[in-house]
Structures are given as C-alpha cells and as structure tokens.
Amino acid sequence: MVGRAKGFGCETIQIFSRNPRQWQSEPLAENEVKVFKRGIEEEKINPVFLHMPYLPNIASGEKNLYSKSIRSLEEDLLRAQILGSSYLVLHIGRRITSSEDETRERIIQAINNAFDEVKNKVILLLENASGQGTEFGHTFSQIKAIIDGVDDKNRVGLCLDTAHAFQAGYDLSREKRLEETIGELDRLIGLNKLYLLHLNDSKNSLGSHIDRHWHIGEGHIGLEGFRRIVNHRGLSHLPAIMETPRKNDTDDLKNMSVVRGLVK
C-alpha cells in the first residue's frame, strides 16, 4: 500500500484495515503494522485516515445489527490507534423505519458507548450522506444534533463529501451557493470540526439524493466548481481523498492531476 501511495505521489491516504464487506476480521499482524508505520513515516504520508467497513449501521433499530455495529466501531477505533491513524471515517447509517428523533438518539448512544469502551484519542469523522433512501446525516443540522449529543466532543468531527453534499441539495457548483454552504456549515458545526474532504464529482443532479460519484470536473459540480472548492479560504488547508470511479490506475492518476492543476 505504501509503495502504491508513493507511486501515485500521495501526501495523505485513506485505507480500510480489513475487508469492508465482511463482519469478521483477523487481528492486525504485528510485523505488518511495523512495516506499514515505518513506510508512511519514511514517505511522509500524513495524515492517515482509516475508513469503517460498509456493513455496520449505528442508526439501525434492529438490536442484533445495532450491537454488532457498535462492536465494529469499537474495533476500528482500536485498529486506528494500532496503525497510527488519528482519524476514523464513519458512514452514519440508515434509519430504515425509525423516526428521525429515535435514530439520532440511537446514533449518539452508540458513539458514546464506543468512546466509553475505547478510551483513546482517535477522532471519529462523521461523513455527510447524500440522503439516499433512509440515510441519516445528509443535512448539517442532523450532524450538528449528533455532535451536540456526544459526551466527548473532542473526539468527533466532520468529513465533507462533495458529491454527497451536492446530491443532498447543497449547490457547490456556483460561487454564491458554495459560500452559503460553507457559511451554514461553519455556523452549525464549525469549520474547526472539519478535518477531511472527500473530493468527488457527482454523476447525478443537484438534490437527486442518489449517491453516484464521478470524475473530477466531468460531473454536475464541474471543473470551475472544484477550482473554487480547493482554493476556498476555509477548505484549502485540508487533506483531501478522492473516491472517484476507477477501471485502473490511470483513472486515479488523471483525477489527481486534474485536482492538482486547479490548486493556485
């Protein structure tokens, strides 16, 4: 992984510490952890972001899934610490048939329980959703309500996904609307709580609530939209990860080249 990151010219990375589509996982091998940590230090790759697997859903009202999801969150908080990562990115989840109030309280309780069980300094980054189906956390007000309920607020922050925000109705493609969006985020959550950008263009239109990432500059946010995003005074200092479609390494290199070409 470190070799691939070096080949791409990465300054920061986001990884899974285990298979993201399975519940079970093997313990991290001590020798592999040493090689990984030595590699990222030598290549000056920083920060390192860990991403939760896809299966956990701490918004679920189904007891067994909810319990398994909390245990998974606890496990990844520990794995992040072992790997030397200060941040863990979390998809907040789907409420299915529960009310918004019930879902919010369930999420807050899950995070508080996990933090009580795993007392380290890893910061949990709540990723904004597109609002597809019953996804929770597609508005800044919903995310604010979660953060307000977390006991240890020093251990929770935000990962802003540009495609998800656009699909949720936040227009990042136009200068005035971008300023309004960043202003709302700062007012409700605080830019000091924003630690990471997921730079993804949107294959679907504004407010579609359909989660489809696309190549930078080729979707509905567009090249000029991303030029303003990466140079915005409130965002330009942040690390950024791209989760754009890929058939091979050429796609990743192309998207990285496009973004770097936009930075002033």
N, C-alpha and C positions, 0 to 999 in steps of 0.2 A: 504493500500500500504506500509506504513512504517513497519507494522507488517510482511508482506511478505519479505520485504527487510532485516529486522533483522533476520528472519528465514533462509534466504539464506546466511547471513554473508556478505551482500553487503557493500562496502565502498563508492560507488557512485551509482547513479541511473539516468535513462533516462525515462521520462514519457510523455504522452500526457495529456494536460489539458482539453481535450474534445474529443468527438468521432472523430477519424481520418478520417472517411469515410463519414462525413456529413459536409455541409456548416454551418448550423445553430448550435448555441450553447447557453446554458444557462449561465448567469453570474456566476462567481465563488461565492459560498456561503461563507460569512464572517466567520461563525463558522467552516466550513470545512477547510478553509485556515489556521485558527489559530491552529487547531488540527494538520494539516499537518506540518506546520512550527515548532511547538513545538516538534513533533515527530522526524523530521530529525535532529533537534538540539540535542535532548536527545540521539539519537542513533549515533550522529556524522557522519551522511551521508553527504558527501561533496566532490565535488560539485554536484549540482542537474542540470541535463540537461533537457530542455523542447524540444520536437520534434514537428515540424509543422505537421498539418494534411496532408493527401496524395493528396487531391483534388486540392489545389492551384498550379498554374503554371505561375510563373512570367516571363517565357520565351515565353508565348503564344502570337501569333499575333491576336488572336480573342479578340476584345475590351471588351466584357462583362466579359469573363473569366479573362482577364488581370486585369480589375478593381476589380473584386471580390477577386482575388489573392492578390492584394496589400492591400486591406482592411483586409484580413485574416492575412497577415503578421503583419500589424499594431496591430491587436487584440492580436496576440500571443506575440508580444513584450511587450504589457501591461500586459498580463496574467503572463508572466515570471517574471516581476517585482513584481507583487502581490504575487506570490508564493515564492519569494525569490531566484529565479534562475537567475544566471548571464549569462546564455548561452541559445541560441535558435538554434536548428539544422534545416537546410533547405535543401530539395532536390531542386536543382537549376531549373530543369524543362526540357520540351521538346520544340524544336523549330518548329516542325511539317513541314511546307513548307517554313518557313522564312530562309534567308541566315544566315550564322554564324555572320556576322557583325551586321545585324539588330537585331538578337537575343541578342547578347552581350550588345548592347546599350539599348535594352528594359529591360534587367535584371538590368543593372546599374541604369537606371532611376527609376525602381520600388523600389530598395533598398534605393536610395537617397530620394525618396518621402516618404517612410515609416519612415526613420530616421528623416526627417523634421517634420513629423506629430507626432511621438512619440520620445520625447527627453529624453531618459533615458540612462542608462549605460549597458544595456543588449547587449552582444556581439553576433552577428549573425554568426553562423558557417556554411559555405558552404560545403556541403558533396560532395565529388567526386563521379562521376557516373561511371557505367560500360560501357556506350556508347551504350546501347541497343536502337535500333530504332533511334529516333532523339534526344536522351538525350544530353543535353549540360553540359559541365563541367567534361568530362571524361579524360581530359589532364590537367596537371599542368599549361601549358601555357594559356589555356582557363580560368582557375580560376584566374591566375595572372592578366589577362586582366580585369576581373571583379573587382578585388580588386583595381587595378590601377585607375579605373573609379569612385570608391566610394569616396564621399567627406570626410566623417568621417572615416578614416581608422582605428581608434582606436576601432571602433565598429564592425569590420568584421574580421573573421579568418577562419580556416580550420578544418573540421572534416575528418580524413582519414579513409575510409572504406577499409579494407584489401582485401575483396572479390572483391569489385568494381574495385580497383586498378589492381588486378591480371587479372580480366576479360577485363579490358581496355588495357592490354598489358604490365603492369609493373610487372616484374617477381620478386615476393617476396619470392620465394621458394628456391632460390640459393643465397649464401652469396655475391658473387660479384655483382649480379644483384640487390640485396637488397641495397647494398652500393651505386650503381649507382642511384637507385631510390630515396633514401634519399638525396643524393647529388643534384640531379636535383630539388627536392622539396625545399631544402634549398636555392639553387641558384636562383630559380624563385620566390618563395613565401616567404621563410624564415621559419626556424623551430620555431622561436618565434611566428609565426602566427598559429602554430599547437596546438590546445587546447584539442583535444579528438581523441581517437582511437575507431573505431568500429571493434572489433576483430571477424571476420567471415571467416571461410574457404570457398573455392569455390567448388561447385559441378561440375562446368564446367571448361574447359581447358583455358590455358593462351591465352588472346586476343580473347576470344569467343564472347565478348560483349553480353553475356546472364547472367542476374542477378539471380543467384541461390546460396543462402547461404548454408553452410554445417557445420557439427560438426567439432570442432577444432581438427586438426590432421588427419581427415578422408577424406579430400578433396585434391585438387591439390596443395595447398600451403604446406600442410603436417606438421607433428609434429616438425621436425627439422627447418622448415621454421618459425614456430611460436616461437620456442625456441630462434632463432636469433632476431625475431621482438621484443619480450617482454623484451629482455635483451640488446637491442641496446642502445648505449650511448645517442642517440638523441631522443629515444622514451620511455625509461624505466620509466621515471618520470611521464608519462602522465596517466590520468584516462582512463579506457577502459570499453566499453559497448559491450556485446555480443548480437547479433541478430540472433542466431542460431536456427534451427528448433526445435519445441517442441511439444510433444504429452502430456506431463505432467511435473511436477516439477522435476522429475528425470533427464530429459534431460538437464535442466538448471544447476542443481547441478553437473552433470557429466562434462559439458563443463567448469564450473567454477573451478572444481577440476583439470582438465587437465591443464588449464592455470596456476593456482597457482603452480602446480607441475613443471612447466617449468621455473619459476622465480628463478634466482640464488640469 
